Amino acid sequence: MDTPIRQQMEALVHRKQLEITQALESLDTVKFQTDTWARGNDGGGGTSMVIQNGDTFEKGGVNVSVVYGKLTPQAVSAMRDNHKNLELTHNEGTKFFACGLSMVIHPHNPHAPTTHLNYRYFETWNADGSPQAWWFGGGADLTPSYLYEEDAEHFHTLHKRALDKHDKNLYPKFKKWCDDYFYIAHREEMRGIGGIFFDDFDDRPATDILKIVEDCFDAFIPSYIPIVARRKDTPYTPEQKKWQAIRRGRYVEFNLIYDRGTQFGLRTPGSRIESILMSLPEHASWLYNHHPEQGTPEAKLLEATHHPKNWAKE
């Protein structure tokens, strides 16, 4: 009998949590601290691995969660806007299972980019226990304070290669989806310089999608670690650090106002708030009516957030 997809995905995210944290630790002077949690009377829990105040990383978390239980009718109604197959299977709530790895890393150095990664699997059941709906979602993206085009090209190209192994239509679709999703509408700008993003992914066998997710996971370490290694010791000024805090303010705005994962977590009974808000930086800033001068590196970064570019080189 084949192992259920939910169990295969759970094993994958636990394995990738260890691989990613070990790779990040290789660049810093401190180690990740592990915090295991449970959902109390609800089902499941997770393992949060957090790094703070090292020489390289100001704050970062690589979290795995495996939760199950019932979604309230209100939660099902809210989620159906984005998940076409989800239905209310029982008046008292819809049984669900969700697992995934969610990660955000904020380096100290303003020349080293913040990164975000999330891959997840979700399924629900009918009242009789038969499957009702399932899908995969996730992606990875880069949020620099200063734009280095070679870094953007490297990050995008490796993720494109991972997707091209399966279907050459996926990268253009997921790249645009990322640009559209990580958009701060009230600022009319993207959160960063994109990457890949997908949700409600169920248009082919689950085993095929699981392999796509695994290959995207595998692309992350070689796409990000060399960038941080290049930038982490770059000299910077107090003004550049101030600009980094302004850009992190944009990060906070997106995550608290628009991010569906944050909203889902806050709606899910028994969710762990510390894990949901792990993505927020330790320091952020909002300066009144701030605009960088034309022709500056800060203006170059802002221009890239207003006009998405095809960064991948092959």
C-alpha positions, -999 to 999 in steps of 0.1 A, spaced: 0 0 0 14 34 -10 22 59 18 -4 86 19 7 119 4 1 137 37 27 115 54 52 119 25 49 156 27 52 156 65 85 136 62 97 160 35 92 192 55 109 177 86 139 166 64 142 200 47 140 219 80 172 202 92 190 207 59 181 244 56 189 252 92 223 235 90 231 254 58 222 287 74 241 279 106 272 275 84 272 313 78 267 324 114 282 324 148 251 311 166 229 281 162 191 276 158 171 271 190 144 245 188 110 250 203 84 222 200 47 231 205 13 214 205 -22 227 198 -36 220 232 -70 204 228 -68 205 190 -48 181 169 -11 184 159 17 208 166 50 218 152 87 225 156 99 261 154 136 266 149 147 302 155 181 320 150 187 354 166 214 380 171 243 362 154 269 380 133 250 372 101 213 368 109 194 393 130 164 371 131 151 340 113 128 311 117 123 278 100 91 264 112 73 231 105 37 226 115 14 196 112 -21 204 123 -55 188 120 -90 192 133 -121 211 121 -124 243 102 -154 264 113 -180 272 87 -167 308 88 -132 297 80 -144 275 51 -163 304 37 -133 327 39 -110 302 23 -133 294 -6 -124 327 -22 -90 312 -30 -96 275 -30 -123 265 -55 -128 229 -44 -132 235 -7 -167 228 7 -184 227 40 -188 190 47 -205 192 81 -225 220 98 -202 216 128 -170 221 108 -149 205 80 -122 180 90 -88 190 77 -51 182 77 -24 208 69 14 205 70 42 227 58 74 244 63 75 282 66 107 302 67 117 339 69 153 350 73 164 386 80 202 392 78 219 420 97 237 434 66 214 456 45 233 443 14 222 407 22 185 401 12 157 389 33 142 356 20 109 338 25 100 302 17 69 282 23 57 249 10 25 233 23 -1 206 17 -37 208 27 -66 183 26 -101 179 39 -125 150 43 -162 144 39 -183 134 69 -178 97 60 -140 101 61 -135 101 23 -113 128 7 -131 160 -2 -103 183 -15 -66 186 -15 -39 210 -28 -3 221 -26 9 257 -22 41 276 -17 71 292 -32 102 312 -24 111 348 -30 138 374 -23 134 408 -6 166 429 -9 171 463 4 198 469 -22 194 454 -57 223 433 -70 212 421 -104 235 391 -103 218 379 -71 183 383 -86 194 364 -117 209 336 -96 179 331 -74 154 331 -102 174 310 -125 179 281 -100 141 281 -93 133 281 -130 156 251 -135 138 232 -108 104 238 -124 116 233 -160 125 197 -151 88 190 -149 70 215 -171 84 246 -188 51 264 -185 54 264 -147 81 290 -141 65 318 -161 32 311 -145 45 309 -109 69 339 -114 40 361 -125 18 347 -96 46 357 -72 48 392 -86 11 396 -83 7 380 -49 35 399 -31 21 432 -41 14 460 -16 -16 475 -33 -17 507 -11 20 514 -20 16 502 -56 48 482 -53 60 447 -48 74 435 -15 107 425 -32 120 412 -65 99 380 -65 106 344 -71 79 317 -75 45 313 -59 16 289 -64 -15 279 -45 -45 255 -50 -21 233 -71 -40 201 -79 -42 199 -117 -20 167 -119 -14 136 -97 -4 145 -62 27 123 -64 39 145 -94 33 177 -75 51 164 -44 81 158 -66 79 194 -80 77 207 -44 108 186 -34 128 199 -64 118 235 -55 129 228 -19 162 215 -32 167 247 -52 166 269 -22 200 263 -5 221 268 -36 200 298 -46 203 317 -13 233 307 7 259 319 -19 242 353 -20 244 358 18 280 345 18 288 372 -8 271 401 10 272 394 47 305 412 53 300 442 29 306 475 46 275 496 52 266 530 66 240 541 92 220 555 64 219 522 46 208 505 78 180 531 81 169 523 45 168 486 54 145 494 83 122 513 59 120 483 35 113 460 64 84 483 73 70 474 39 75 437 48 54 441 79 27 459 60 24 431 35 24 403 61 -1 418 84 -25 432 57 -23 408 27 -6 376 35 -31 347 33 -10 324 54 -10 348 82 -47 353 79 -53 315 78 -31 310 108 -49 336 129 -83 321 119 -73 285 127 -84 275 162 -54 267 185 -28 283 162 5 294 178 8 332 174 46 332 180 50 309 150 26 329 128 43 362 135 78 348 133 81 364 99 82 399 112 116 415 115 131 426 149 135 462 137 114 482 111 108 518 105 82 542 90 94 576 81 68 601 70 66 607 33 100 593 26 113 591 -10 148 583 -21 167 606 -44 166 598 -81 197 579 -93 206 564 -59 208 527 -51 177 531 -30 158 545 -59 171 516 -81 156 491 -57 123 509 -55 121 510 -93 125 472 -94 96 468 -70 74 489 -93 83 472 -125 88 434 -123 115 421 -145 123 386 -160 154 378 -140 160 342 -150 187 338 -176 179 305 -192 
